[in-house]
Amino acid sequence: MACLLGVIVAATGAGRPAVSATEPMAVINEQIEARWKDLNLGPAPLCDDRTFVRRVYLDLAGRIPTVQEADAFVADAGTGKRTLIVDHLIASPEYARHMRDVFDVVLIGRKTGRPQFRRRGMQSGGGDPGWGPYLERVFSENRPWDQFMADILVARPKSDTDQGAVWFLFDKGERYQEIAEAISPAVFGIQIQCAQCHDHPLAGEVKQAHYWGLVAFFNRTKNQTTGKGPRLSESAIGGFSNFATLSGQSHPAELSFLGVETVPETRPAADQKEEDKPELYRPAGAMDEPKVPVVSRRELFVDKVVRGNTRVAKAAVNRFWALLLGRGLVHPVDKMDSAHPPSHPELLELLAKDFADNGYNIKRLVRAIVLSRPYQLDSRRPAQALPESFAYGLEKPLTAEALYRSLLVASTGKSDSENPELLRNLADVFPDVFVEESLTSLRQTMFITNNAVVQKLVRAGDGNMAERLVAMADPAARVRAAFRGALQRDPDPEELQQAVAYLIARPDRARQATEQFWWALLAGPEFRFNH
């Protein structure tokens, strides 16, 4: 593990503002442990090394470790090896790729028939070819979260490498309500659909005026295809509308949003026709780029509503906490309103402040959470412990992409294998990220059981894991190797006894029995969850 020492500086984000005096990991431990004490709750013990290495590879690299990676970690006698492996993974290209996959779904969503990213081609099918690489660079370069949000909301890329930033808005067409309903949970962690026709019935702070105010910030935007690719133009005039309450009263849709003062704007009289004059726009920029209004509503939204808004930092902290610990401090992650109070309000405040004070440093936040005590707890639930206590490791269903890469790692023993057909199928059958409640559907079960691509993975051939297992003469060695390859652990005595008995009872079809046993491990719930 000594070779990992050189990546620590890169992992924590060189060039960012200085780290604050109180490390966020210490804050997490202090706040969570204080709650355990208040609840008179004994937490689960720390997980063992095999559990940790599997957990952290899935959370930071989006795949299980290879047998060699897991064995090397377990064999290392160093006391700081968990810190080293976390820093190594956060600095790796796989971390950026995994975060790209997660936030593609968060920001764009799953679409039927939409091929997912290809590892080598770095291109998204059915969409803007620059979106995937852009997302990957955001996480690889550790761009500040608030700047990332500003870039996709203003959607005027300043460099060729950031062309894909326009895709978040462009993908939604000119459906302005859809844009508003996507922005609010992604940026602020709040669902606002309920406020379309009336003030939110459960969260009184969310008003109907906020819904239509958010729509107004973006309703001058138009999609435009240029020689440089997708772009978003913006008019300097128009976009004035009214909304009606349930009582029939009509109100102007002003530039406003939750907790922010209304942005003043001159509204033309009902009988006044606006004229789209050249002086309303800035001097022409690069050829083929849309003209930019002197007063841009999208820029006003970022400057007046997003920058410095504590809700932005809280929403980001809550989402990364949920991604890594299986549940947000506010649950669900996109309902951060008064009807869903945080389980640890002071911790959320402290982490959000630290996040903002330290330049919205994503890697720093992720590192702190993953090295904290609650992240490293065993998943066996102590008596009386509720999920929101974070007193044990919560099970997390693998995303389609993580399941895809883990199946390939297990079946080939390599971390860079590819199978585009399998990825497309899995993304269609396992679509969810940040689910409120994890339930395995019949369709998902049938897919793992019957899908031809999955079946091919578990059949012996081409030097794959199934073939290596078949070649082992000792059934017990076969079982141990299969458990290490699929689950990164050894079988317990009962599992070993039952599996060996299954294999030796079928001497006339040892190959098929081994393939079926291997399939059972890959298709089982233990493989499909991070725990």
C-alpha positions as CSV (number, residue, x, y, z in Angstrom):
1,M,0.0,0.0,0.0
2,A,3.0,2.3,0.2
3,C,2.6,3.2,-3.4
4,L,-0.7,4.9,-2.6
5,L,1.0,7.6,-0.5
6,G,1.7,9.7,-3.6
7,V,-2.0,10.2,-4.4
8,I,-3.2,11.7,-1.2
9,V,-2.7,15.3,-2.1
10,A,-4.4,14.8,-5.5
11,A,-7.4,13.1,-3.8
12,T,-8.1,15.9,-1.5
13,G,-8.1,18.6,-4.1
14,A,-4.9,20.6,-4.6
15,G,-5.3,24.3,-5.2
16,R,-8.6,24.6,-3.3
17,P,-9.0,26.8,-0.2
18,A,-7.2,25.8,3.0
19,V,-8.8,23.1,5.1
20,S,-10.7,24.5,8.1
21,A,-9.5,23.8,11.7
22,T,-12.1,21.2,12.4
23,E,-12.1,18.3,10.1
24,P,-15.5,17.2,8.9
25,M,-14.8,13.6,9.7
26,A,-14.4,14.5,13.4
27,V,-17.6,16.5,13.3
28,I,-19.5,13.5,11.9
29,N,-18.2,11.2,14.5
30,E,-18.9,13.6,17.4
31,Q,-22.4,14.4,16.3
32,I,-23.4,10.8,15.4
33,E,-21.9,9.4,18.6
34,A,-23.6,12.0,20.7
35,R,-27.0,10.9,19.2
36,W,-26.2,7.3,20.0
37,K,-25.6,8.4,23.6
38,D,-28.8,10.3,23.7
39,L,-30.7,7.3,22.5
40,N,-28.8,4.9,24.8
41,L,-27.9,3.0,21.7
42,G,-24.9,0.7,21.2
43,P,-23.8,0.9,17.6
44,A,-22.6,-2.1,15.6
45,P,-18.9,-2.8,15.7
46,L,-16.6,-1.7,12.9
47,C,-16.8,-3.9,9.8
48,D,-14.0,-6.3,9.0
49,D,-11.5,-5.6,6.2
50,R,-13.2,-7.7,3.6
51,T,-16.5,-5.9,4.2
52,F,-14.8,-2.5,4.1
53,V,-12.8,-3.1,0.9
54,R,-15.9,-4.3,-1.0
55,R,-18.0,-1.4,0.4
56,V,-15.5,1.3,-0.5
57,Y,-14.8,-0.1,-4.0
58,L,-18.5,-0.1,-4.8
59,D,-19.0,3.4,-3.4
60,L,-16.0,5.1,-4.9
61,A,-15.1,3.0,-8.0
62,G,-18.6,1.7,-8.9
63,R,-17.5,-2.0,-8.8
64,I,-16.4,-4.8,-6.5
65,P,-12.7,-5.2,-6.1
66,T,-10.9,-8.0,-7.9
67,V,-9.7,-11.0,-5.9
68,Q,-6.2,-9.6,-6.1
69,E,-7.2,-6.2,-4.9
70,A,-9.2,-7.5,-2.0
71,D,-6.6,-10.0,-0.9
72,A,-3.8,-7.3,-1.1
73,F,-5.9,-5.0,1.1
74,V,-6.6,-7.7,3.7
75,A,-3.0,-8.9,3.8
76,D,-1.6,-5.3,4.4
77,A,-0.8,-5.0,8.1
78,G,-0.6,-1.2,8.0
79,T,-2.7,0.7,10.5
80,G,-3.6,3.4,8.0
81,K,-4.6,1.2,5.1
82,R,-8.2,2.3,5.1
83,T,-7.2,5.9,4.7
84,L,-4.8,5.0,1.9
85,I,-7.3,2.9,-0.1
86,V,-9.9,5.7,0.2
87,D,-7.4,8.3,-1.0
88,H,-6.3,6.0,-3.8
89,L,-9.8,5.4,-5.1
90,I,-10.9,9.0,-4.9
91,A,-7.9,10.0,-7.0
92,S,-8.6,7.2,-9.6
93,P,-10.3,7.6,-12.9
94,E,-12.9,5.1,-11.7
95,Y,-14.1,7.5,-9.1
96,A,-14.9,10.2,-11.7
97,R,-16.5,7.6,-14.0
98,H,-18.7,6.3,-11.1
99,M,-19.8,9.8,-10.1
100,R,-20.5,10.6,-13.7
101,D,-22.8,7.6,-13.9
102,V,-24.7,8.5,-10.7
103,F,-25.2,12.2,-11.5
104,D,-26.1,11.5,-15.1
105,V,-29.2,9.7,-13.7
106,V,-29.8,12.3,-11.1
107,L,-29.7,15.2,-13.6
108,I,-30.9,13.6,-16.8
109,G,-32.8,10.6,-15.6
110,R,-33.2,7.2,-17.2
111,K,-34.7,7.2,-20.7
112,T,-36.1,4.1,-22.4
113,G,-33.7,2.9,-25.0
114,R,-31.1,5.4,-24.1
115,P,-27.7,3.6,-24.2
116,Q,-25.5,4.5,-21.3
117,F,-21.9,5.6,-21.4
118,R,-19.3,3.5,-22.9
119,R,-16.0,3.3,-21.0
120,R,-13.7,3.7,-23.9
121,G,-15.7,5.8,-26.3
122,M,-16.6,8.3,-23.5
123,Q,-19.8,9.2,-25.4
124,S,-23.5,9.0,-24.5
125,G,-25.8,7.5,-27.0
126,G,-29.0,9.4,-27.9
127,G,-27.7,12.6,-26.5
128,D,-24.9,15.2,-26.5
129,P,-21.6,13.5,-26.9
130,G,-20.0,16.1,-24.6
131,W,-22.2,15.5,-21.6
132,G,-20.5,12.3,-20.3
133,P,-16.9,13.7,-20.7
134,Y,-18.0,16.9,-19.1
135,L,-19.4,15.2,-16.0
136,E,-16.4,13.0,-15.7
137,R,-14.1,16.1,-15.8
138,V,-16.1,17.8,-13.1
139,F,-15.4,14.9,-10.7
140,S,-11.9,14.2,-11.9
141,E,-10.8,17.8,-11.5
142,N,-12.8,18.2,-8.3
143,R,-14.6,21.3,-9.5
144,P,-16.4,23.2,-6.8
145,W,-20.0,22.0,-6.6
146,D,-21.5,25.5,-6.8
147,Q,-19.5,26.2,-9.9
148,F,-20.7,22.9,-11.4
149,M,-24.3,23.9,-10.7
150,A,-23.7,27.4,-12.2
151,D,-22.2,26.0,-15.3
152,I,-25.2,23.7,-16.1
153,L,-27.8,26.4,-15.3
154,V,-26.2,29.3,-17.2
155,A,-25.3,26.8,-19.9
156,R,-22.8,29.0,-21.8
157,P,-19.6,27.0,-22.0
158,K,-16.4,29.0,-21.8
159,S,-14.2,26.3,-23.3
160,D,-14.4,23.5,-25.9
161,T,-13.9,21.0,-23.1
162,D,-17.1,22.1,-21.3
163,Q,-19.4,22.0,-24.3
164,G,-21.5,19.3,-22.6
165,A,-22.5,21.6,-19.8
166,V,-25.5,22.7,-21.9
167,W,-27.0,19.3,-22.0
168,F,-28.8,19.4,-18.6
169,L,-31.2,22.2,-20.0
170,F,-31.0,21.3,-23.6
171,D,-32.2,17.7,-23.0
172,K,-35.5,19.0,-21.5
173,G,-36.3,21.0,-24.7
174,E,-38.4,24.1,-24.1
175,R,-40.6,22.4,-21.5
176,Y,-40.1,25.1,-18.9
177,Q,-42.1,23.4,-16.2
178,E,-40.1,20.2,-16.6
179,I,-36.9,22.3,-16.3
180,A,-38.1,23.9,-13.1
181,E,-39.2,20.5,-11.7
182,A,-35.7,19.1,-12.5
183,I,-33.7,22.1,-11.1
184,S,-35.4,22.3,-7.7
185,P,-34.5,18.8,-6.5
186,A,-31.1,18.7,-8.2
187,V,-29.9,22.0,-6.9
188,F,-31.9,22.6,-3.7
189,G,-33.1,19.1,-2.7
190,I,-36.8,20.1,-2.9
191,Q,-39.6,18.7,-5.0
192,I,-42.0,21.5,-6.1
193,Q,-44.5,19.7,-8.3
194,C,-47.1,20.0,-5.5
195,A,-46.9,23.8,-5.8
196,Q,-48.0,24.0,-9.4
197,C,-51.6,24.6,-8.7
198,H,-51.5,25.8,-5.0
199,D,-49.1,26.3,-2.2
200,H,-47.5,23.1,-0.9
201,P,-50.1,21.4,1.3
202,L,-47.5,19.9,3.8
203,A,-44.6,22.3,3.5
204,G,-46.0,25.8,3.9
205,E,-42.8,27.5,2.9
206,V,-43.1,26.2,-0.7
207,K,-45.5,28.6,-2.4
208,Q,-47.2,28.4,-5.8
209,A,-45.3,31.7,-6.6
210,H,-42.0,29.9,-6.2
211,Y,-43.0,27.2,-8.7
212,W,-43.9,29.8,-11.4
213,G,-41.1,32.1,-10.4
214,L,-38.6,29.3,-11.1
215,V,-40.3,28.7,-14.5
216,A,-40.0,32.4,-15.3
217,F,-36.2,32.3,-14.8
218,F,-35.9,29.9,-17.8
219,N,-38.9,30.6,-20.1
220,R,-36.9,32.9,-22.4
221,T,-34.6,30.0,-23.2
222,K,-34.7,28.3,-26.6
223,N,-32.8,25.3,-27.9
224,Q,-30.5,26.0,-30.8
225,T,-28.4,23.6,-32.9
226,T,-25.1,25.2,-34.1
227,G,-22.0,24.2,-35.9
228,K,-20.5,23.7,-32.5
229,G,-23.3,21.5,-31.3
230,P,-26.3,22.1,-29.0
231,R,-26.7,25.6,-27.5
232,L,-29.2,27.5,-25.6
233,S,-30.2,31.0,-26.8
234,E,-32.0,33.4,-24.6
235,S,-34.3,36.3,-25.5
236,A,-34.0,39.7,-23.9
237,I,-37.8,40.2,-24.0
238,G,-41.0,38.2,-23.4
239,G,-41.5,35.5,-20.9
240,F,-44.1,37.4,-18.9
241,S,-47.0,35.3,-17.7
242,N,-49.6,34.9,-14.9
243,F,-50.6,32.0,-12.8
244,A,-54.0,31.3,-11.3
245,T,-54.7,30.1,-7.8
246,L,-57.4,27.6,-7.0
247,S,-59.7,30.4,-6.0
248,G,-59.4,31.9,-9.5
249,Q,-57.1,34.8,-8.6
250,S,-54.5,35.7,-11.2
251,H,-50.9,36.7,-10.1
252,P,-47.9,37.7,-12.2
253,A,-45.1,35.1,-12.3
254,E,-42.2,37.1,-10.9
255,L,-38.6,36.1,-10.7
256,S,-38.6,34.5,-7.3
257,F,-37.8,31.3,-5.4
258,L,-37.9,29.8,-2.0
259,G,-36.2,31.9,0.7
260,V,-34.9,34.5,-1.8
261,E,-36.1,38.0,-2.4
262,T,-38.0,38.6,-5.7
263,V,-35.6,39.8,-8.4
264,P,-37.0,43.1,-9.6
265,E,-37.9,43.3,-13.3
266,T,-39.7,45.9,-15.4
267,R,-42.9,44.3,-16.7
268,P,-44.5,45.8,-19.8
269,A,-48.1,47.0,-19.7
270,A,-50.7,44.6,-21.1
271,D,-51.2,46.7,-24.2
272,Q,-47.4,47.4,-24.7
273,K,-45.6,45.4,-27.4
274,E,-41.9,44.8,-26.7
275,E,-39.3,45.3,-29.4
276,D,-36.3,43.0,-29.6
277,K,-33.6,45.6,-30.1
278,P,-29.9,44.9,-30.8
279,E,-28.9,47.1,-27.8
280,L,-30.6,44.6,-25.5
281,Y,-27.8,42.2,-26.2
282,R,-24.1,42.1,-25.5
283,P,-21.6,42.5,-28.3
284,A,-21.4,39.5,-30.6
285,G,-19.1,36.7,-29.3
286,A,-17.6,33.8,-31.1
287,M,-19.2,32.8,-34.4
288,D,-22.1,30.4,-34.1
289,E,-22.6,31.2,-30.5
290,P,-26.1,32.5,-29.5
291,K,-26.3,36.1,-28.6
292,V,-26.5,36.9,-24.9
293,P,-29.0,39.4,-23.4
294,V,-27.5,42.3,-21.4
295,V,-29.8,41.1,-18.6
296,S,-29.9,37.3,-18.6
297,R,-32.5,35.6,-16.5
298,R,-30.5,32.5,-16.3
299,E,-27.5,34.5,-15.0
300,L,-29.8,36.3,-12.5
301,F,-31.0,32.9,-11.2
302,V,-27.4,31.8,-10.6
303,D,-26.3,35.1,-9.1
304,K,-29.3,35.9,-7.0
305,V,-30.7,32.4,-6.1
306,V,-27.9,29.8,-6.3
307,R,-24.7,31.5,-5.2
308,G,-24.3,31.6,-1.5
309,N,-27.7,29.9,-0.9
310,T,-27.3,27.6,2.1
311,R,-29.9,25.2,0.6
312,V,-27.4,24.4,-2.2
313,A,-24.7,23.3,0.2
314,K,-27.2,21.3,2.3
315,A,-28.7,19.6,-0.7
316,A,-25.3,18.5,-1.9
317,V,-24.2,17.3,1.5
318,N,-27.4,15.4,2.0
319,R,-27.1,13.7,-1.4
320,F,-23.5,12.6,-1.0
321,W,-24.4,11.4,2.6
322,A,-27.2,9.3,1.1
323,L,-25.1,8.0,-1.7
324,L,-22.5,6.7,0.7
325,L,-24.5,5.8,3.8
326,G,-27.7,4.6,2.2
327,R,-30.0,7.3,3.6
328,G,-29.8,11.0,3.7
329,L,-29.8,13.1,6.9
330,V,-33.0,14.2,5.3
331,H,-34.9,11.3,3.8
332,P,-35.9,11.2,0.9
333,V,-33.0,13.3,-0.5
334,D,-35.3,15.5,-2.7
335,K,-37.8,16.4,0.0
336,M,-35.7,18.8,2.1
337,D,-38.7,20.8,3.3
338,S,-40.3,21.4,6.7
339,A,-42.4,18.3,6.3
340,H,-39.2,16.2,6.3
341,P,-36.9,17.4,9.1
342,P,-33.3,16.2,9.3
343,S,-32.5,13.4,11.6
344,H,-29.4,15.3,12.7
345,P,-30.1,19.0,12.1
346,E,-26.9,20.3,13.7
347,L,-24.7,17.9,11.8
348,L,-26.3,18.9,8.5
349,E,-25.8,22.6,9.3
350,L,-22.1,22.0,10.3
351,L,-21.3,19.9,7.2
352,A,-23.0,22.3,4.9
353,K,-21.1,25.3,6.4
354,D,-17.8,23.4,6.2
355,F,-18.6,22.4,2.6
356,A,-19.2,26.0,1.6
357,D,-16.3,27.4,3.6
358,N,-13.9,25.0,2.0
359,G,-14.8,25.9,-1.6
360,Y,-17.6,23.3,-2.2
361,N,-14.8,20.7,-2.3
362,I,-16.6,17.4,-3.3
363,K,-13.7,15.1,-2.8
364,R,-13.0,16.5,0.7
365,L,-16.7,15.9,1.7
366,V,-16.7,12.3,0.2
367,R,-13.4,11.5,2.0
368,A,-14.7,12.7,5.3
369,I,-17.9,10.6,5.1
370,V,-16.1,7.5,4.0
371,L,-13.5,7.6,6.7
372,S,-16.0,8.4,9.4
373,R,-17.0,5.8,12.0
374,P,-20.7,5.4,10.9
375,Y,-19.6,4.6,7.4
376,Q,-17.3,1.8,8.6
377,L,-19.9,0.0,10.9
378,D,-20.9,-3.5,10.3
379,S,-24.3,-4.0,8.7
380,R,-25.7,-6.3,11.4
381,R,-28.4,-4.2,13.0
382,P,-28.2,-3.7,16.8
383,A,-31.4,-4.1,18.8
384,Q,-33.6,-1.0,18.8
385,A,-31.5,0.8,16.1
386,L,-33.5,2.6,13.5
387,P,-32.0,3.4,10.0
388,E,-31.9,7.1,10.7
389,S,-29.6,6.5,13.7
390,F,-26.7,5.4,11.4
391,A,-25.8,2.9,14.1
392,Y,-25.1,0.2,11.6
393,G,-24.2,-0.1,7.9
394,L,-27.3,0.3,5.8
395,E,-27.7,-2.0,2.7
396,K,-27.6,-0.1,-0.6
397,P,-28.9,-1.6,-3.9
398,L,-26.3,-1.4,-6.6
399,T,-27.0,1.0,-9.4
400,A,-27.3,-0.6,-12.9
401,E,-23.8,0.6,-13.8
402,A,-22.2,-0.7,-10.5
403,L,-24.0,-4.0,-10.9
404,Y,-22.8,-4.2,-14.5
405,R,-19.2,-3.6,-13.7
406,S,-19.3,-5.9,-10.7
407,L,-20.7,-8.8,-12.8
408,L,-17.9,-8.3,-15.2
409,V,-15.2,-8.1,-12.5
410,A,-16.6,-11.3,-10.9
411,S,-16.9,-13.2,-14.2
412,T,-13.6,-12.1,-15.9
413,G,-11.4,-11.2,-12.9
414,K,-10.6,-7.9,-14.6
415,S,-11.6,-4.4,-13.8
416,D,-11.7,-3.1,-17.4
417,S,-14.0,-5.6,-19.2
418,E,-16.9,-4.3,-21.2
419,N,-20.2,-5.7,-22.4
420,P,-22.4,-2.9,-23.9
421,E,-25.4,-5.2,-24.4
422,L,-25.4,-6.2,-20.7
423,L,-25.2,-2.5,-19.6
424,R,-28.1,-1.5,-21.8
425,N,-30.3,-4.3,-20.4
426,L,-29.3,-3.6,-16.8
427,A,-30.0,0.2,-17.1
428,D,-33.5,-0.6,-18.4
429,V,-34.3,-3.2,-15.6
430,F,-32.5,-1.5,-12.7
431,P,-33.2,2.2,-13.3
432,D,-33.3,3.7,-9.8
433,V,-30.8,5.8,-8.0
434,F,-31.5,7.3,-4.5
435,V,-34.7,5.2,-4.0
436,E,-36.9,6.0,-1.1
437,E,-37.4,2.3,-0.4
438,S,-35.4,-0.6,-1.9
439,L,-37.7,-3.3,-3.3
440,T,-36.5,-6.0,-5.8
441,S,-39.1,-6.3,-8.5
442,L,-40.2,-9.5,-10.2
443,R,-38.8,-8.1,-13.5
444,Q,-35.4,-7.7,-11.9
445,T,-35.5,-11.2,-10.4
446,M,-36.5,-12.7,-13.8
447,F,-33.8,-10.8,-15.6
448,I,-31.0,-12.1,-13.4
449,T,-32.5,-15.6,-13.7
450,N,-33.2,-15.8,-17.4
451,N,-31.3,-13.1,-19.3
452,A,-29.1,-14.7,-22.0
453,V,-26.2,-12.3,-21.5
454,V,-26.1,-13.0,-17.8
455,Q,-26.3,-16.7,-18.4
456,K,-23.4,-16.5,-20.8
457,L,-21.3,-14.8,-18.1
458,V,-21.7,-17.8,-15.7
459,R,-20.9,-20.5,-18.3
460,A,-17.3,-21.7,-18.4
461,G,-15.2,-20.5,-21.3
462,D,-12.5,-18.1,-22.5
463,G,-10.6,-18.5,-19.3
464,N,-13.3,-16.8,-17.2
465,M,-14.0,-17.4,-13.5
466,A,-16.4,-20.2,-14.2
467,E,-13.8,-22.1,-16.2
468,R,-11.2,-21.6,-13.5
469,L,-13.6,-23.0,-10.9
470,V,-14.5,-26.0,-13.0
471,A,-10.8,-26.8,-13.3
472,M,-10.4,-27.0,-9.5
473,A,-10.4,-30.6,-8.4
474,D,-11.1,-29.9,-4.7
475,P,-14.8,-28.9,-4.2
476,A,-14.0,-27.0,-1.0
477,A,-11.3,-24.9,-2.8
478,R,-13.9,-24.3,-5.6
479,V,-16.4,-23.0,-3.1
480,R,-13.9,-20.7,-1.3
481,A,-12.7,-19.3,-4.6
482,A,-16.2,-18.6,-5.8
483,F,-17.1,-16.8,-2.6
484,R,-13.9,-14.7,-2.8
485,G,-14.6,-13.9,-6.4
486,A,-18.2,-12.9,-6.0
487,L,-18.6,-11.7,-2.4
488,Q,-15.0,-10.9,-1.4
489,R,-15.3,-13.1,1.7
490,D,-14.9,-16.7,2.8
491,P,-18.0,-18.9,3.2
492,D,-19.0,-19.6,6.8
493,P,-18.9,-23.3,7.9
494,E,-22.5,-24.0,7.0
495,E,-22.3,-22.3,3.6
496,L,-19.1,-24.3,2.9
497,Q,-20.7,-27.6,3.9
498,Q,-23.9,-27.1,1.9
499,A,-22.1,-25.9,-1.2
500,V,-19.6,-28.7,-1.1
501,A,-22.4,-31.2,-0.6
502,Y,-24.2,-29.8,-3.7
503,L,-21.1,-30.1,-5.9
504,I,-20.1,-33.6,-4.8
505,A,-23.6,-34.9,-5.2
506,R,-23.4,-34.3,-9.0
507,P,-20.2,-36.0,-10.1
508,D,-21.7,-36.9,-13.5
509,R,-22.3,-33.2,-14.3
510,A,-19.6,-31.3,-12.3
511,R,-19.3,-28.6,-14.9
512,Q,-23.0,-27.7,-14.9
513,A,-23.2,-27.9,-11.1
514,T,-20.3,-25.5,-10.7
515,E,-21.8,-23.1,-13.2
516,Q,-25.2,-23.2,-11.4
517,F,-23.5,-22.6,-8.0
518,W,-21.5,-19.7,-9.5
519,W,-24.7,-18.3,-11.0
520,A,-26.5,-18.6,-7.6
521,L,-23.8,-16.4,-6.0
522,L,-24.0,-13.7,-8.7
523,A,-27.8,-13.7,-8.8
524,G,-28.3,-13.6,-5.0
525,P,-29.2,-10.5,-3.0
526,E,-25.8,-10.4,-1.3
527,F,-24.1,-9.7,-4.6
528,R,-26.7,-7.1,-5.7
529,F,-26.4,-5.0,-2.5
530,N,-23.6,-3.0,-1.0
531,H,-23.5,-3.7,2.7
